[in-house]
Amino acid sequence: MEQRDRRAAIGTAAALLASGVTVMAGSRPARAESSGEQARESFRVIDLRGRQRFLASSRKPPIIIGGRTYPADQRQGPEGTYLIFNDGDGNEKGGITASSAGASLSLDYTNAQAITMATRWEGTLGAAMLEMKHMPDPALPIGQVPAMPPRVQLGYSTPEGAFLVLSDSRGRPRIVLEIDGDDNPVIKVLDSEGKVVGQLPETPAERRS
C-alpha cells in the first residue's frame, strides 16, 4: 500500500490548536443583515481567573500552550471556523476546525496532539481519516516535544478505498488491512524495513483498468 500517497490524498487537517465563566465578544461588532442580531467575529469564555476555557472564532486564532500565546500565523490548518477547548490552566486541549474544503476534530495529550478526525473533499473526490499519535514524555516542555508518529490510522478515500494501518513506535506501518478502490481486500504484515513478510490473500487481485 502506498501509505505516504494515501496520507497525502487524505490531507489530514491536523492543526496545532490554540488554547479558565465570562463571555467576551470579539472586536468590531456589526449588525447582521436581516436578523437584527449582533454579528461578531469571535467570542470566548473565561473563568474567574481570566483564563480562556473556550473560544469560537471565524478566523484562525492564536495558540495558547504552556502559559504562552503564539500568533495565529504559527497555527497549522486552513482559514475557517475554529472552536477551541482549553483546560483549567487555559492551555489548549482540542478543537474543531471547519473550512470550505474540509473539517477536523482534534484532541490533545498534555503537550502534543493525540487524536485527529478529519474529512477533506474536492469535487467528486473525498476522504476521511481517524489518526492516533504516539504519546511523548509528558514532562517535556512544548518546545522540546519532537514530532510524534502516528500509531493508528483508519481511513477512506474515494480513489483508494478503505484502510487500517497499525504502526510501531517509530511510525513504521507493520500491519495493514485494506479494501482498495476496486473492492479487493488484502491484509499485510510488514517488517521494520517495510518489506511484506505475510499477506492474505498471498496473490493480490489485479486492479481493473
N, C-alpha and C positions, 0 to 999 in steps of 0.2 A: 504494500500500500504506500502511495506517495504521501506520507504524513505531512511533510512540510508544505506541499502544494495544497493539500486539503485544508490545513490550518490557514493558509493564505486566502483560500476561497471563502472560508467562513468569515474571515476578517473579524475576529473576536473583539467586541467593544469593551476590552478590559481596560478601563480608565482608572488611573490613580485618583481616588476620590477625596474631595476636600472635607475637612471636618469643620449648658448646662442646664414660674414659666411665663415669659412676657413675649408678646408678638410685636416685632419691629418691622414696619413697612420699608420696602426698598425705596430708592431715590426716584425722583422725577415722576410722581403720581400724575396720571392723566385720566380723563373721562373715557369710559368705554363708548363705542359709537352708538349703541342702541339701548343697552340695558340700564344705563344710568348709574351703574356701579363704578367704583374707582378702579382703574386699571393700574397695575403696578408690575414692575419688572421682577421683584423678588420679595419674599418675606422670610423672617427667621424667628425661631422660638429660642429664647434664652432662659436659663434658670436664675435663681435669686443671686447667684454669684457672678452673673454676667457671662456665663459660658454658653456657647452655642450648643443646642441639643438637636435642632432640626433646621434645615434650610431648603426652601423651594426657590428656584431661580430660572428665569427664561434665557439666561446666558451662562457660559462656563464660569463657575465661581472659583475663588481662591481655595487653597488647600490648607487645612488645619491639622497638623500631626505633631505630636511630641511637644505641644505647647507653642509651636511656631506656626506662623501663617506664611504660606508660599503664594506668590502671584498666580493668577489664573492661567497665564501662558505656560506654566510648568505642569499643568494638568493635561494628561493624555485624553484622547477622546474628541468627538466632534462637537461643534456648536449645536445647542438644542436645549431641551428641558432637563433640569437637574433637580433631583430630590436627594438631599444628603442627610444621613443619620449620624449623630455623634454620641459618644459615651458620656459618663458622668464627669469626666475631666475635660470634655469639649473636643476630644480627638475623634476624627472621622473613623467610622467603623463600617461603612457601607453606603449604598445609594442606588438610585435608579437614574438612568440616562435615556432620553428618547430624542431621536433626530429624524430627519426625513428619509434616511436610508437604513435605520436600524434602531434597536433598543437593547438595553442590558440592565441586569441587576447584579450588584457586586456586594460581597460580604467579606470582612477582613479579619485577619488574626490581630494580635497585639501590635505588630509592627510591619505587617505585609498583607497583601491581598490573598484571600483564601479561596473563594468560590466566585465564579462568574457564570451567569446565564446570559446568553446573547443571541440576538437574531440580526440578520442582515439581508437586504434584498436589493435587486437592481433589475428592472424589467421583469422578465419571466423567471429569472434565477433568484434563488433564495437559500438561506442556510440558517441553522440553529445549533447551538452547542452549549453544553454544560461542562465546565472545566474546574477541577480541584487541584490546587497547587500544594507543593511541599511546604511544611511549616518551618520557618527559620528559628534560630535561637531567640526566644522572646526577650532575652536580656540585651540583645544588640540594639544600639541606637538606630533610629530610622536611616540616617545617612550611611550606616555601615552594613545594612542588610543587602546581601547580594541578590541578584535576580533568581527567583525561586522557580524551579522547573515544574511543569505540570505532571501530576501523578495519575489523574483520571480524566479522560476526555470522551464524552458521549455526544455524538452529533449526527447531523443530517445535512446534506446539500442536494439540490436538485440534479446537478450533473454527476455527483459522486456516490449518492446513496446514503446508507446509514452505517455508522461505525462506533465501536467502543475500543479505546486504546488504554491499556494499563501500562504505566511506565515505572522504571526503577527510580532510585533516589537522585540520579543524575539526569532524569528526564528522557532516558532512552526507552522507546517502546519495546516491551517484552512480550505482551500478549495483545493480539489484535483480532477482533471479531468484526466482520464486515459483510454487508449485503450491498453490492455495487449498484451502479445505475441501471444495469441490465438484470437486476434481481438475482445475481449469482452470489451464494453465500460462501464464506471462507473463514476459517479460524487458523491463525498463525501464532507460533511461539518463536521468538527471536532470541539470539544470544546478545551479549553486551556489545558486539560489533555490528548488530543489525542484520546478521545472517539468519535466515529461516532455518530452524532446526526441527520443526514439527509443523505439519499442516494437514487440515481436513477441509475438503477432500484433497488428496495428495496432488491431483492434477486439476488446477482451476479451470472452469469452463471458459471457452473463448468468448471475448466480448463480441456482440453483434455489431456489424458495420452499419 
